[in-house]
């Protein structure tokens, strides 16, 4: 007679007996997130060829880190580090002015690498972005401009570029008071200016009302509203 203990351990796969493939068994689902990371690294094995310091690279590598956390493949973390080290010198300095929000998104990787490696260079580099946030230009009601060359313009994706970094920095380094207040203010200001009457979010808002708009409008805002004519997909 089979005991309950034997049945349970077999069912859970502890003995491995029930985990062997059998005829007609469904194949394991594809690990698409890992496949994206593997295929990208296969195409660009040298991380310095992935591209410049930008949010598209930063977003991909942030995703690669999430996969690393799940599968514990050390080459993924090494790839992230290889890319970041191309921009952070031996003293932790980055030769950037951070004059647009897009340039801040990859700062999330600095926080990750400081946590993973303990190397103070990454904290020093993250401090550089944090210091720039203090002096960064804002609208009269506190929204961070999308770029210093985009006077008084708020772009919907701007909160994705800067605010997650700032919040994570604040939590990691005891700067919560500033981070919580600043992130909350920006989310509120952006939403207030970008939300259309139909519930969609405009891609951009210009407090001065003089920025050129997109050539593809849906739905057109009032001509004096300061909004760009496109809705943002994010």
N, C-alpha and C positions, 0 to 999 in steps of 0.2 A: 504494500500500500504506500502511495506517495504522500509524504507529509506536506503540510501547508508550507513549511519553511522551504522545502525543496522546490515546490511549485512556484513560490514567489520569487526566489532567487533566479530561477530559470526564466521566468516571465520578464524580470527586470533586465535580463541579459548579463547578469553577473558572471554566469558560467560561460557566456558567449554562445551557447548552443542555439539560442533562438535568433541570434543576430546574423547567422550565416545566410547568404543569398539563396533563395529557393526559386524553383521554376515558377514563372508567372508573377513573382514579387515585383512591386513597383520600384523603379529606380529612385534613389535618393534625389531630392530636389536640388537643382543646381544652386551653387553658392555664387550668385551673381555679383554681390558686392566684392567678394574676393577675386572673382574673374576680372572685374574692372581694374582692380589694383594690379593684378598679375599682368594683364595685357598692356597696361600703361608702362609698367616697369620693363616689360619685354621690348616695347618699342623704344623706350628711352632709358636704357640701363644706367646711364650717367645722370644723376638727379640735377646736375647743373645745366643740363640741356632741356629741362622741363619748361623753362621760361623765366622771365623776370619776376621781381617781387610784385605780385599782383593777386587780386582776390580769386581769380579762377584757379590759379595754382594753389592758393591757400585753402580754398574750399575742397579741392580734390584731396589734398594732403590731410586735411582735418578728417575727411571721410576715411582715408587710409589708416589714420590713427584709430578710428573707431573699429575698423576691421582688425587692426593689430591687437586692440584690447580683447577682442573676442577669440582670435585664433592663436595669439602669442607667437607670431612669426617674426623673429628678430630682424629680418632683412627689411621689413616694412618700416620699423622705427629708424633703422640705419639710413634708409632712403630719405625719410623726412629730415633727419639731421643733416644729411649731405646737402640737401637743397638749402636749408636755412643757413648752414655754415658758409655758403657762398656769399652771404650778405652781412654776416656778423663777424667783425674782426676779432683779433686776439684779446682786445680790451672790452669787447661787448658793444662797440660802437657800430652804428649803421649809418652809412652815407646817404641819408634821406632826410627830407624836410617835412614829410607827412603833411603835405598841403592839400590833400583830398582824402575823403573818408575811405575810398577804395583801398588806399595803401595801408589802412589800419587792420583790415580783416585778417591778414596773415599773421598778425601779432598773436593770435590764439596759439600758433605753433611755438612761439617763444615761451609761453606759459607752460605748455605741455612738456617741452624739452627741459625746462628748468626743473619741473616736477620729476621727470623721468631720470635725468642725469645728475641733478644737483649742481651743474656747471653754472657759476654766477654770471657768466657772460650773457646768458639768456635773460636773466632778471634785469641786468643792466640795459639790454636792448629794449625790453618791455617797458622799463622806466622811461625810456626816450619817447615812446608813443604816449604813455600816460602824461608826461609833462607837456607834450604837444596838445593834448586834449584840453588842458587848462587854459592855454592861450589861443585855442582855435576860435575863429570868428563864428558868431552866431547871429540869428535874427533877433529882432527886438524882444521877442517873447521866448528866446532861449534855444531855438532849434539850430543845430550845427549845420552850417552851409555844406552843400555837397562837395565843394572845392573852393579854395580861396579865389579862384578865377571865376566862380559862379556866384557872384554877390547876391546874398539873400535868397538863394535858391535851395529848396528842399526837394530831394529826390527820394522816392519811396524806399529804394534799396539802401539808402544811407544808414538807416537804423540797423540793418543787417551787417553793414560793414564795420561800424565802430562800437555799437552798444554791447554786443555779446563779449567783445574783448574787454571793455571797461568793466562790465559786471564780473567777469571771471577774475580780472586783475584785482578788483576790490575785495572779493571774497578770499583770494589767495594771500593777499598782502596787507590785510587789515585796513583797507581803504573803503570799507562798505558805505560809510556815511555819504561820501561824495558820489560813489558809484551809483547807489540806489537813487539818490536825488536826481542825478544827471540823466540816468537811463530813463527814469520815470518821466521826467520833464520832456525829453526828446520824443518818447513814444506818444505822449499826450499832444505835444505841439504838432508833430508830423500827422497824426491821425486827424486832428482838428482841421488842419489845412488841406489835407489830401482826400478826405472822404467826400465822395460825391453824393448828391441827393438820392441816387438810385442804389447806394450802398457800395458801389465800386470804389476803388482807390485810384485817384489820378497818379500818373507816374511822377509828376513834378509840380511844384508850386513856386512861383517867383513873387516875393513880397513887393518887389519894385514894379512888376508888371511889364518889364521890357525885354524879357528873354524870348528868343525865337522859339516857336513851337515845332512839334513833329508834323510831318506832312500827312500822317494817317490818323485822322480823328475818330474816336468812338467813345462816348458821345461828346459832342462839342460843348465845352463849358461856356458860360457867359463871357463875352469879350473882355470884361473888366475884372474878371475873377482872379487873375494871376496864375491860373492853372495852365499846364501844358495840355494839349488836346488829346493825349493818349492815356488810356487806363493802364496801370501797372499789373503785370501778371503775378507778382510775388505775393 
